[in-house]
Each structure stands twice: as C-alpha cells, then as structure tokens.
Amino acid sequence: MKYCSTRGGVNGVSFQQSLLMGLGSDGGLLVPEYIPNIVPQLEDWRSLDFPSLAKELISIFADDIERSTLNDLIDQAYTTFDHPEVVPIRELGDVTLVELFHGPTLAFKDVALQLLGQLFEHALTKDGRHLNILGATSGDTGSAAIAGVRGQEKIDIFILYPNEKVSHLQELQMTTVPDSNVHCVAVNGSFDDCQSLMKEVFADLEFKEAHSLGAVNSVNWARVLAQVVYYGYVSLKFNEPVSFCVPTGNFGNVFAAYLARKMGFPIAELVVGTNENDILARFFRSGEYARGDVHHTLSPAMDIQVASNFERFLYYYFDCDVERLQAFMNDFQKTGAAHLDSAPDDAGFLATSVNTEETLAILRDVYAESGYVLDPHTAVGVAASKKCPIVGPKVCIATAHPAKFPDAVKRALPEVDSRHPTLDALVDKAERKVVIEPTLEAVKALFD
Ligand SMILES: *Cc1c(COP(=O)(O)O)cnc(C)c1O
C-alpha cells in the first residue's frame, strides 16, 4: 500500500515513510492510495480478539513491515493495557459503551499511541536513525505520546504545554515520567501559543531536517489506522449494523469510524457529539465550516475549533478531487469560513452539540440508573446519542477514565470520589520539567 497527500503534492510513499513524515511535505495529510474492501474477510474476522483483528487489518496497510514483526509490535503495544479484552464493551441498561481507557494514561489516545511507539522504534532501528518528536498538548495527547515512547533509545520526545494551564493530574502524568528521553516543556503562554510554536518549528524545513523532527499529533496516519481497529472489532460483535456515538473535537476518532464503514465493516450511523465548540456539528447540519471562538468547557480535550482530520474526510467526500479540496481549505484559511452547496446529508453522519447542563445531567442520569460514572467527554457522546434518532444497536465511545477529570465529576456528582490507582500513585513522585518563554528561539534551543 502506498500513501499520497490530500493536496496532491506527495505520492508513492510507503507506510513507514508516512509514519516518519507525519504531515505531508506539501501541507496536506497522508492517506492510503485506495481504501481496501474487507467484506470478503468479515465472517473469518468475527471470532478474533482485538490484537488479532489489529494484525489482520493493519497488515493490509503496513505491508512494508514483515508480518511476524508486525504481529510482535502489536502484541507488545497492547500488553500495557490493564484489561484482557483491551477495549471491553460495557452494557449499562439502555447505554452500551466501549471502554477505550484501559491503557497507561487512561484515555483512548493510548490505543493508537502505544502502537505508534512500537512502530517508530521499529522503523528507526531499521534505518539507524534518531528521531526528535515534538508535540504540543492541552492535556491527554502529551502523556499518551510520552507513555508510547518513554525509554526508547532512538527517540527523544519534547512536549510543549501551557504552563499552569493544564490540570495538575495531567501535568503529573507527563512530568513524573523518569526516563531521560522525555522532555516536558512548560511554556509561559496559552495552548494556542504552544501549537503555533510547534507549527513554526515544523515549517522551518531546514531545521526540521537538521534535527530529524517527527510528529505524534493526529495528522499521523498510523494513529487513525490503529483507531479503525476498535470500530471494526465492536461492529463484529453485533448481528446487525451498529451505530457509533463519538465525542469529538479534532475529528480523529470519528473519522476512524467513517473509514471502518468505508472499508465495509457493518456500521450504520455515526453520531458526532461536540461540546459548545460546535464547528463540526454546525458543518454537518448546514454545510458551513466556520471557525468560532474557543469556549472552555468540562470536556477540555474537545475545546478545539479547527479539526485537523477534517481534511481527510473532505478529501473522500470530494471523491479525492484535490483541487476542490484545496479551494475549500484555501477559503477557510483566508476567511475562517468555507461552505458546501448544501448540508452533507449523504455522508452518513448525525451531529449535535451538547452544552454544560446537558453534560452534567447525563452524568447524573447514568449514575442514577446504573451506578456508572462517565468522564465528561464520554458524557457528551452519550448525551448526543440520546438527542439523535437512531434505530438498531448503538455503542457510545468511552474516551477517558472519569478519575482524570475529577472537577467535572464532582460538579455533577458531589457524592462521588472518582479515583484510579495509577493517578493516586503520581502524587509522591519527583517532577521534571523546564519552563520557557513562548518564543521560537526558546523552542529551537531545546534541541541544542
Ligand atoms: C482527545 C480526546 C477526545 C477528542 O478526540 P478527537 O480525536 O480529537 O476527536 C475526546 N475525549 C478525550 C478524553 C480525549 O483525550
């Protein structure tokens, strides 16, 4: 399988090259040259456990890694999960969840980033290369990326985060990791400063090349691919097509569901649940993609206005018409808005935004009905599932353990003390971080 860019400027790239390239060198996102049809394999795949299905599916896309090696990397990635099924399904009365938070940092990003760490190590060892990963995080991505590559000889990882603006637990999940290849960088600025500094560094192609910089954010195709697996896996547990309800900000997770459906897994509707940052919900209702102001909500990992994987969706929605995509993205970049001629009703998405009151209410309702505590992101997806008309089975994606977001849980359920031993253990550990000013020079100096 070869990869090309959504903007048409990159072609014929292998899986491992795409892994190390991250963002396409023409500014587009890498996508496979075609989407394979997996319908002939479905019946054979129904009985597979999660890692076995991952091996079957990922080997189609990563055909430049020897099959036995790939199998080992996948096994290695998922031994770090604390549940034997890796992604267990939970029935709670009329709500069915798939819990994606059994990895080391208790959020769904581990499912992809544990594998990405293994894939990076393999690709770099083969090439004898060293990689400096640079990432920016507002919370969960940083710790999951660190957990994926800590201790690896071929990689140093530098995570920028806004000083004193991430939650204390999220900061500890990064700064208490003792491995010397991990560099936590608290920036005296906002998350937007961190993200734009990261982009500026990557845009300096000479610097990027000289310091062998790599990316772990969700523009990386391998992350999307790893997420396709759990949609396929869950869909095969049902005897009729299943709908998924996905809380989203960056359109990464729900885009993986869209791809799973495109490949032929038995998936019906996809419900996009956003918080008050509702650019995606507005798009699916009206066809208008228009940036708004960022609102700070109870589900901070979804406080995003511009969704990076949205470009991949548009690429397919435009039937791989690179020029049409470029025109749309150019409009958006120039004016902060771009639109289709009409709402994309034929794309198979339902979308709705969920406000703070609704999020708190669903946390209380589900707890009252089943004694189960949702995290505030998962709550957005569950609330969205109740607001959208769906027939047939539906599964809500549980993206984090509630103990990661104790303030939101306390606000809905003052009587509940949601804890997790992994998080409790962080409190006494030594922290390591550097604090820098929000300047390009300060970020570049990290690599001296
Ligand atoms: C990152 C994150 C999300 C949003 O996922 P996207 O792929 O960006 O849509 C939702 N919930 C949690 C807990 C997250 O960490």
The ligand as a MOL file (V3000), in Angstrom:
LIG
                    3D

  0  0  0     0  0            999 V3000
M  V30 BEGIN CTAB
M  V30 COUNTS 15 15 0 0 0
M  V30 BEGIN ATOM
M  V30 1 C -8.5320 13.6750 22.5170 0
M  V30 2 C -9.7750 13.3690 23.2640 0
M  V30 3 C -11.0400 13.4850 22.6570 0
M  V30 4 C -11.2340 14.0260 21.2570 0
M  V30 5 O -10.7820 13.1460 20.2880 0
M  V30 6 P -10.6110 13.6200 18.7670 0
M  V30 7 O -9.9810 12.5060 18.0560 0
M  V30 8 O -9.7180 14.8150 18.8730 0
M  V30 9 O -11.9250 13.9580 18.2540 0
M  V30 10 C -12.1460 13.1030 23.3840 0
M  V30 11 N -12.0340 12.6490 24.6560 0
M  V30 12 C -10.8410 12.5410 25.2810 0
M  V30 13 C -10.7980 12.0520 26.6790 0
M  V30 14 C -9.6640 12.8830 24.6030 0
M  V30 15 O -8.4890 12.7730 25.2290 0
M  V30 END ATOM
M  V30 BEGIN BOND
M  V30 1 1 1 2
M  V30 2 1 2 3
M  V30 3 2 2 14
M  V30 4 1 3 4
M  V30 5 2 3 10
M  V30 6 1 4 5
M  V30 7 1 5 6
M  V30 8 2 6 7
M  V30 9 1 6 8
M  V30 10 1 6 9
M  V30 11 1 10 11
M  V30 12 2 11 12
M  V30 13 1 12 13
M  V30 14 1 12 14
M  V30 15 1 14 15
M  V30 END BOND
M  V30 END CTAB
M  END
